[in-house]
Amino acid sequence: MLLSITNEKKPATDLGYLLHKNPLRCQEIGISFGKAYVFYPEATDDRCTASLLLDIDPIGMVRGKVGSINSGPLDQYVNDRPYVASSFLSVAIAKVFGSAMQGKCTNRPDLVDTALPLKVQLSVLPCRGGKEFLKQLFEPLGYQVKAKSYALDSSFKEWGNSVYYTVELKKVSTLKDVLTHLYVLIPVLDNNKHYYVGEAELENLLAKGDGWLSEHPQKEIIARRYLKHRVSLARQALTRLMDINHAGVEQTMTASDNLEVALEIPLSLNEQRIKAVLSKISDSGAKTVLDLGCGEGKLLRDLIEDKSIEKITGMDVSIRSLEIAHKRIGLDRLPSRIKNKISLFHGSLMYKDKRFAGFDAAIVMEVVEHLDPPRLAAFEKVLFKHAKPKTIILTTPNREYNAMWENLPEGAMRHSDHRFEWTRDEFREWAGTLADQYNYLTAYYTIGPESSSFGSPMQMGVFKRAD
């Protein structure tokens, strides 16, 4: 099996420092189930490719050294293990490129956190779930995915295609992140592991999934397959991933949160914001409404009162907030005719999710300012390119108005978790660019008392699909 990683950022041979492997020589590394070879088919200033070739010892495996399987004698000899990417390759990545995956680079530590334009090629990758499943695993992480399938037998086309693909992945990323994603997701795609899976593997999944797995839309199937369908272990993994989300939310609750409340209450901004959003939903004529980042359900509670809306869905990244929303709207106590039109689900704005699609209107109220600027681009694609509701109603603070609050320090933002706050011009420039790119028309509105110099405390954009 062969894995190749290419860097095209000058000097491209920096890849050698990160991998701790000299581009000028081929290296052989012994592994319990065979040998691994690292070599560089090309190593120039413009382009550098490192290849990991894994040569499995199938006879040693049959004799019971490693990877023994409970199957018939023929299966032990006739199988795909020496040729296709699997958990054997993941083990080899951890052993051969372990320092790179851990983010260690003694000679050039500055390279560890440097995003590189990386291309990964896997010559033969089993995708038990097909090309779409492959994309569902890698595209939410920001990869461009290309996959070429192969017929089971070219002489019998009616047999269809095999589960094997040649795969190319592209992403501007740190090398450690790419190696970690490959380590976890290759055996998930194969839906098998050659070794025993127990508590230690659960801890390994959580460690390798730190920073990305808790928000991945396919985390449930990733956990099940990675843990070899050990149901109890998968449940533990998902519970602990939910706890990670809870912790992330709780850590944002600081004194600055109280400051935001203190600023808004005298102006009744929350009530005015909800009233403004409800008015635009009514104007849109939407029958199905999605509240992205619904939080504790204050808006959902009011949406229920609109009898013209037939379907209401709330999504949030925080399980705890969804639990509070469930209680706030009294979902268990609602009459069946109302209860059946409302649902809540856990998700993330960072990842493409088919559950976002098909709505007349989507609401994004006081959400974008909590996104890191690098993640804003992912959110834009998820909402405007993939979900693409007919109407999008989005609210966000107006930074200029902060000057009106004497107890807000100069240059400070209203909330400890705000990553940015836009001026009126910045908001309109951002919204206008998106509208042009994704074929929407925009209108802008103010929320709250207006100052002749600084505008209103809140600003709202309403996007209507032009087609």
Phi, psi and omega in degrees: 000147189228130175237129178236138179234126184242136175242134180240015177266125183290143346286121187298334181289359171302338178304325179296322177296316183295322182275352183059037181224126183288124180296344186273355180215154176273137181241142178246130181234126179283136177231154186303332183253015179154216180227148176242140179237134175244125179213165182240102177299332177212141181208084177239174180295331183271331187206131180223130180237127174251133182240139174246113179254124181252121180250102183277143177266093185292330180292318178298324179294318180296326180286357173097011180295306179211161170066022179294148183231152178271081182213179181291163181303322182294319181300331181292333182259325184255097180201175186262002190303321181289349193245337187242152181297136183200194179297338174298319180292322178300316178298319179295320178300315181295325182279314187279320182247030185301317181296319179294320181291331179275356179079036179250131177208094188298313186283328181224069183299337179294339183282339187303316183259017179272126177283125182243148174283093188258143174236127180248133176236129175242116188298314178222114182236121176285128179239086182278090188145351174085179184299322181297320178294321175304314179293322180297333179278317189264326183297322177298340178269004175096011182273145165271130188242129170236136182218131177249123181269167181229141178291149176298318179204119183297340179279343181229076185298335181294346178287341179084194184267157177278182177270006186260142183221150162265126191238137174235128179240134178234138178196142170273109190200167170286151180295322183298323179292318180298314180297321179294317178298317179297316182304317183280316193274338178299309177292335175295317178295321180288335180061038179196157173222149185269000183229167182295139180247121179221204182302323181298324180287329174299313179296324179296318179298315181294323179292314181287334180271003182301127176093350181216327188289325184296337180253003182286131182296342180253025186298329182294311181288329175299313180297316182297312183289319181297325181265022171056038177060029169281100190302316183296321179292319180297320178297318177299317181299314182293323177298316181288329175294322176296321178297326178297317177297319179300315182298320180297323178289315183297326182292342180276351183276094182235186180299333181294331176298316178297327179296317180299317178299316181298326179289320190275326186303314181300333181264358183054040185295322182298316179296319180293323180296311180298317180299319180295318180294315179300323179297317181288328175296317179297316179298328184287338183074019184295137175260335179235130188230135178243123177260104183271118187081050188289346178059228186268013167087018181296317178289321180302320181301323180280328178298327181299330183288343180278105185290344181282344180273127185264337182215128180233128181229133176245135178234140174208154180280343183261118176297320181299317179297322178294323177297319179293319178299318179303316180286322183298319182272358178059046187303324181288339185258355183289149174300151185304319184296331178271318181301324184289345182261000181236140178215156178233144173211156180270132180193186181221142177287352184277344190233141176301131184216122184297341179289344179280344190275156171089011181264147175291321184219145174236138180248130176233087188258114178056051182239313190301327183291349177269358182266136173298138181312319178297334181274347182299322180297322178294317178300317181301316180293317180302314186277310189274329183266316186265308180288316178035062175295163180295323181228137175236127178245119188230130177240152180199155180294155172258111184300327183300326184290344180304332180295344182281344182260112184293328182273008174260116182305146180301131179084351181279155175261165188285341186220142182296336183262002176290129178272337178196165170219128186272149164284173179297318180293320180295319179296316181292325178295315179298310182296319181296321178298316179295318181299316179295319184291323186246015172066053175240155170256145185237150171222148186238142183221159178253154177228124179099176182296142183257141173252140181297332182266324190244359180078207181258161181294329181238152176230148184226134174245135176244119182255128176239129183295132186281337184277000000 
